[in-house]
């Protein structure tokens, strides 16, 4: 995360993982979510905070989830079903179920198929937000598999040269195991920044940088600006001269694999609060010996990290490294939450009759 978005220690309250997990689980249960599903939902959110991905942790999106459950937008007890299936694929209708709950279950199906056929791929339509995509991509790691997750989101991103949003932030995540090194975990929006980064900027009172947003006519804003509401994001690359057509194309790929392939619709044609997802698991043993793969991954990751840094930089990083380091630190010292977020927890716990433990 860029320095401008990091929570300052003086504005933070450190909370213990267990207390946060129990509180979030209790909130989901109050939304009529079954206990087992509530624990799974809490795990997705708290895992994001442990890894330092505040954009997809309790700070940013839990209150949105509560509002959407209370409005009836999210079905707390969906009767999701497989509508088409082969030995290596499946297409799921999530029945407006929460993506943070249905998507891990879809990945379990993909993993089971990969054990039998080498590859498992599952599309999920008629679903809600799935949280941190890396959570789902990481599930196959313990099975010596490579995991992938994509999600087609509601429109907030301008196509290159476009005057109105037609794409979502449409993130792509891929996780690959290593031996002695932490796994490679890539998770990024196909827009310059994700939607939730705008919300964090608004909370912290910091400006957004040039080339991140478009104005109300689609023109790239090439100067720092306060976080507006509503906002229009630019594709990864910002403008055509710096490669926005690549981010635009990647966003289209996500729409195709998640929304068109599931026939649930691409982002611009679905209801605003509805998402489509794609998960895949690739068995390493179906290709090569898993031990040899992980040994080569160790070599690869060390080669990258041992690259001499350019002047002014301390080290070269690989995807997932900072998140892994954050998790080690936060499991010991606690998870930092903004004081405003802690106050929200205090308020919602009082409203729902939940003991406040943070």
Secondary structure, DSSP 8 states (H G I E B T S, - for coil): --GGGS--GGGEEEE-HHHHHHHHHHHHHHTT--HHHHHHHHHHHHHHHHTT-GGGSHHHHHHHHHHHHHHT-SBTT---EEEEE-SSEEEEE-TTB-HHHHHHHHHHHHHHHHHHHSEEEEEEEEE-----HHHHHHGGGGGTEEEEEEEE--S-EE-TT-SSEEE----EEEEE--SSS--EEEEE-SBSS-HHHHHHHHHHT-EE-TTSEE-TTS-B--S-EE--SS-EEEBTTSSGGGTHHHHHHHHHHHIIIIIITTTS--GGGS-TT-EEEEEEEEEGGGTS-HHHHHHHHHHHHHHHHTS---TT-S----TTHHHHHHHHHHHHH-EEEEHHHHHHHHHHHHHHT-----
